Amino acid sequence: MKQRRSFGIVLTTLAIAAAATFVSGCRSFEESVKPLITPQAPEGYVRPVYMTGTVSVEEADPSKMNVEVWRVNSNPYPDSVQLFVRVFDNDGRIITKLAPPYYTGSDDYRKIWSGLTEQIGIDGDPQNITDFSVREFSDQDGIPYELALVLDYSGTMGTNIGMLEEGASAFVKLKRPQDRIAVVKFDKNPQLVVRSTDSESALLATFNRAGLAGYGTYTALYSAARLGAEQLALAPEEHPRAVVLFTDGEDNASTIVASDLYKYTLDNDIPIFTIAFGPVNREVLSDISTVTGGKFYQTYTPDELKMAFEDIYRSLRNYYLVTYRPVNAIGKHMVRLTLTPPRAATQLGATAEYNTLTGAVARDNSFDPGPIFFDYNQATLRPESQRAIENVATVMRDRPRMKIEVQGHTDAVGGDEFNQKLSEARAAAVRDAIVAAGIDPSRVQARGFGLSQPVASNDTEEGRAKNRRTEFVILRR
């Protein structure tokens, strides 16, 4: 059976400056277009090293080597997790020949890949992962790539559209003859302007510097990204796929919601990469890349934006794939990878993290942080509930706008009045525990439903156990 390599690309670059101003009254589209504004990087910002080429490990200076986990694909969890790893020098050259099938050293290559650990949460104990594989992917593989550029041409892009097209053109010029790229442009109406093609000239002709002529102000981000993904889903299954979405992260015209996009891309193994230019809706862009297994980029200058385009393409073609079976536990997983390259005086280390709750939070209106336990017929939380409480608090700290409702449910033993009061008291106890973990009380509501919403029969102990439950519903993301 053929195995497909996954790497989404939703390159989300944002529209600049302030939020979009809608066309209203007699105001023309041209009057509503935003001017070019070069955003200011925050104080202390350090530009990352962007990938510009490759160099073999024999030719690289070991004193200038770095390693990073470029992105994490946790979608196969709990069966496996994939780490996409780059080893590179200070000049942005990816270092090759550190793992099969391109490793040429005389020693076992596993001596290079010297350690992998996972811990659950910030207080967990690191657990060694001894059973993992490493495979090097390279330009030499010759595998055709299926890519989609999804570009925001709404009014919020303003005169930055020229910069967008320069970046997209640079991306196209990096393609190999066998790679195929589709182009989608969108405002409130997503348009497939170039079907998947390997013709570089046809693709470059798409960016004719016509600016925003013919486009409006509203933005159908999710619908456009779905249209780009649909072009990739038609490609042969064994071809790697990626969608590149360039936008400001705001949506006000899509006919689908975020969860529809996530489901489609996950079902078709199409991760999304997002790129931000200046101040944008980071939460939306981060969710898109995290849930689909892509990567989020933050850029602040036009040249940095173009470098990010190149970084994505080169990194899709040259990387090390570390695959392992993760620790099976709900919550935040913190990963550490160590390498000892040939001739290196010290070990190199890289860290990454993923959260088994993130996908559920992003895709649905409820999520499961783990089991909640109470004393019999009481509203007293048992100690083993603490892990679930910490998981909820972690998710809410990561999403400062998020509000939830804790819902208590009971079985039918004891009657309506008793169970209604018990469910309300239990929901309140969970809410209080979440607040005690550092979450603002205004962000957590509690509500009891008693025995009114069973999910199983109350005629058996198994069914009653399922009905005694605590649910977490997202009121605002």
HELIX and SHEET records of a PDB file:
HELIX    1   1 PHE A   29  SER A   32  1                                   4    
HELIX    2   2 PRO A   62  LYS A   64  5                                   3    
HELIX    3   3 TYR A  109  LYS A  111  5                                   3    
HELIX    4   4 ASP A  139  ASP A  141  5                                   3    
HELIX    5   5 GLY A  155  ASN A  160  5                                   6    
HELIX    6   6 ILE A  161  LYS A  173  1                                  13    
HELIX    7   7 GLU A  200  LEU A  204  1                                   5    
HELIX    8   8 LEU A  221  ALA A  233  1                                  13    
HELIX    9   9 ALA A  258  ASP A  267  1                                  10    
HELIX   10  10 ARG A  282  THR A  292  1                                  11    
HELIX   11  11 PRO A  302  ARG A  317  1                                  16    
HELIX   12  12 THR A  358  ARG A  363  1                                   6    
HELIX   13  13 PRO A  383  SER A  385  5                                   3    
HELIX   14  14 GLN A  386  ASP A  398  1                                  13    
HELIX   15  15 ASP A  416  ALA A  436  1                                  21    
HELIX   16  16 PRO A  441  ARG A  443  5                                   3    
HELIX   17  17 GLU A  461  ASN A  467  1                                   7    
SHEET    1   A 2 GLY A  53  SER A  56  0                                        
SHEET    2   A 2 ARG A  93  THR A  96  1                                        
SHEET    1   B 4 MET A  65  ASN A  73  0                                        
SHEET    2   B 4 VAL A  81  ASP A  89 -1                                        
SHEET    3   B 4 TYR A 319  TYR A 324 -1                                        
SHEET    4   B 4 PHE A 132  PHE A 137 -1                                        
SHEET    1   C 4 GLN A 127  ASN A 128  0                                        
SHEET    2   C 4 TRP A 113  ILE A 120 -1                                        
SHEET    3   C 4 LYS A 332  LEU A 339 -1                                        
SHEET    4   C 4 LEU A 348  ASN A 355 -1                                        
SHEET    1   D 6 GLN A 191  THR A 197  0                                        
SHEET    2   D 6 ARG A 180  PHE A 186 -1                                        
SHEET    3   D 6 GLU A 146  ASP A 152  1                                        
SHEET    4   D 6 ARG A 241  PHE A 246  1                                        
SHEET    5   D 6 ILE A 272  PHE A 277  1                                        
SHEET    6   D 6 PHE A 296  THR A 299  1                                        
SHEET    1   E 4 SER A 366  PHE A 367  0                                        
SHEET    2   E 4 ARG A 469  ARG A 476 -1                                        
SHEET    3   E 4 LYS A 403  HIS A 409 -1                                        
SHEET    4   E 4 VAL A 444  GLY A 448  1                                        
END                                                                             
